Amino acid sequence: MDVLYLDLFSGISGDMLLGALFDLGADPVRVEAELRKLPLGPWHWHVHRDSRDHIAGCRVEVHPAPAHPDPAHGAPPRAHVHPHADAQHHEHRSFAEIRRLIEESPLAPWVRERALAWFRRIAEAEARIHGQPVETVHFHEVGAVDSIVDIVGGCIALDLLGRPRVLAGPVVDGTGWIECTHGRFPVPAPATLAILGARGVPISQCEEPHELVTPTGAAFLAEFVEQFGPMRNLVARRIGHGLGHRTLRTRPNVLRAVLGSCTTAVGAPPAPHDWEHDEVAVLETNLDDTTGEQLGTFMETALQAGALDVFCVPVQMKKQRPGVWLTLLCPPGEADRFTELILRQTSALGVRRSVRERRKLRRQIVEIATAYGTVRVKVGLLDNQAVQAKPEWDDCVRCGRDRNVEPRVVWQAALAGAWPTIAQVAAAQAATERKNF
């Protein structure tokens, strides 16, 4: 599987990342066609070749206003507007609004999932900074059209490049101050520092008197990058450069992206798997004086409130009392809200908290036509091989009800029909990788 290595000597922003992915071969026309599926209102972009300190690369500038055709060429003119100018015209959207925008779109499932995870990283950081729930966080700069295009477009471009594993060099930011909607803050920006800190990513500053790592760029690193460090056994097949908008004093304003493969040298650790990863907060408490009715009500309430999972197991407690060990999983930025819910709605006097890393199979949804109707099947992929396949039970119930058969009969038919389709998808992916190589 391909590896995408990001060289962060000049930091990272959403537009620089998108430019680097275009320079690696992602087709801007195909990316724009997918982006037009989002109801963002009028916008246009300029994707063009340029250079920084004699380094040629790709520059992406997104504008929220409609383009005015050039009379001579019938096409938008080259950029005349700074991509972040006229900030007062930026639309402010909450995380809940952006989530609906993406979830209700016809974008590919992988693109929707990864774009939402990317936005959630920013929302959780803003929620911690401003002391409010994640769903009510209002994005200002990040809620604008250009940032949404950068984030969703970045996921589409990664999908077009075959969803490579992402590695990156050490994170470097500049110094000085930035002006943003909430006032004047020192570099690194508060959200950037919070996003990287939540993932445990170290950051260093250099002598460049400008912001180099934006919150959008930091959230990409926190969500997608498996390992940070220098290049190890990297064989470069393509090299792309995403260009920033300003000229820096101490270094070229360039994000270098390398698409290739990692070889395993003698004695070197094996290359990491292509599984996805994130972090969850784990909230735990032991209860010996809560009734089954109270516990059941709490679990339903917590799941409706957005908990990722809630479960309990029987335990033996002090004084030989039977009790339950209650565990709740939630995003790290939601830990305080769910801790309060546990303390208010159960008999708990305290809650143990920790943040755990998760490794998850990459998932793909395939639709399988059976004799009973169409059933969605969730496929779990590891290193481009299907290792799990699970028909959606609700689809099986619906089809079984329509055809007057048991849901398990539909489930078995969907599972039997899924594997040939999965094999075809895997074969096509392998053929594409051989061709690209």
Secondary structure, DSSP 4 states (H G I P E B T S, - for coil): --EEEEE-TT-B-HHHHHHHHHHHT--HHHHHHHHTTS---S-EEEEEEEEETTEEEEEEEEESSPPPPPTTTSSPPSP-S-TT--GGGSPPEEHHHHHHHHHTS-S-HHHHHHHHHHHHHHHHHHHHHHTS-GGGPEESSTTSHHHHHHHHHHHHHHHHTT--EEEE--EEE--SEEEETTEEEESSPHHHHHHHHHHT--EEE-S-SS--B-HHHHHHHHHHEEEESS--SEEEEEEEEEEPSS--SSS--EEEEEEEEE---TTPPPPPP--EEEEEEEEEEEESS--HHHHHHHHHHHHHTT-SEEEEEEEE-GGG-EEEEEEEEE-GGGHHHHHHHHHHHSS-S--EEEEEEEEE-EEEEEEEEETTEEEEEEEEEETTEEEEEEE-HHHHHHHHHHHTS-HHHHHHHHHHHHHHHHHHHHHHHHHHHHHH-
